[in-house]
Amino acid sequence: MYRLVYISSPTREMNDDEVHDLLRRAKINNDRDGITGILIYDRRRYLQYLEGDEAKVEATFARISIDPGHRAIIRLQSGTTSRRQFPGWAMAAKMSADDRSLKDSVERLVQNCDREVATELLKFAEARDRVASLKATRLDRI
């Protein structure tokens, strides 16, 4: 099973209706392409894990990469895994409040994943939380 994980920033904050519309469209496209995964959005970052046929996952990532709603897109990981980690979800989603840690959101979504995949996603979330914490600390000093 091919998987790809990326993180990006939205070009602007979306309201709840816009986020739900984005998820609706992603689910339709992912159902069509046999892609499953998760999307976590905390109003400052997207963390997404996509899995499925390599060509279809890469085509989806290519579309995301040119989407004007994303900036600072970073591919964190891609490659194969032993099985689908999110088989029942065309796109599981978690929207976090601004003050919630990304790690908290990821922990809830990876409970049934292979240990190495869960650990990988948690490490990405923890790193993102550290960066957010450092930025907040710097702003407090100004």
CORKA-V932698 format. One record per residue. D_CENTER is the distance of its C-alpha to the mean C-alpha in whole Angstrom. Layout:
d_center:D_CENTER
d_center:D_CENTER
//
This chain:
d_center:18
d_center:16
d_center:12
d_center:10
d_center:7
d_center:6
d_center:6
d_center:8
d_center:11
d_center:12
d_center:16
d_center:17
d_center:16
d_center:16
d_center:18
d_center:17
d_center:19
d_center:17
d_center:13
d_center:15
d_center:16
d_center:13
d_center:12
d_center:15
d_center:15
d_center:12
d_center:14
d_center:17
d_center:16
d_center:14
d_center:17
d_center:19
d_center:18
d_center:17
d_center:14
d_center:12
d_center:8
d_center:6
d_center:4
d_center:5
d_center:7
d_center:10
d_center:12
d_center:12
d_center:8
d_center:5
d_center:2
d_center:2
d_center:5
d_center:8
d_center:12
d_center:15
d_center:18
d_center:17
d_center:19
d_center:17
d_center:13
d_center:15
d_center:16
d_center:13
d_center:12
d_center:15
d_center:15
d_center:12
d_center:13
d_center:16
d_center:15
d_center:17
d_center:14
d_center:12
d_center:14
d_center:13
d_center:11
d_center:11
d_center:11
d_center:10
d_center:12
d_center:13
d_center:16
d_center:17
d_center:17
d_center:20
d_center:18
d_center:16
d_center:14
d_center:13
d_center:16
d_center:16
d_center:13
d_center:13
d_center:10
d_center:10
d_center:8
d_center:9
d_center:10
d_center:12
d_center:15
d_center:16
d_center:18
d_center:15
d_center:14
d_center:10
d_center:12
d_center:14
d_center:11
d_center:9
d_center:13
d_center:14
d_center:11
d_center:12
d_center:16
d_center:17
d_center:15
d_center:17
d_center:18
d_center:17
d_center:13
d_center:13
d_center:15
d_center:12
d_center:9
d_center:12
d_center:13
d_center:10
d_center:10
d_center:13
d_center:14
d_center:12
d_center:14
d_center:17
d_center:17
d_center:16
d_center:19
d_center:21
d_center:21
d_center:22
d_center:25
d_center:26
d_center:26
d_center:28
d_center:31
d_center:31
//
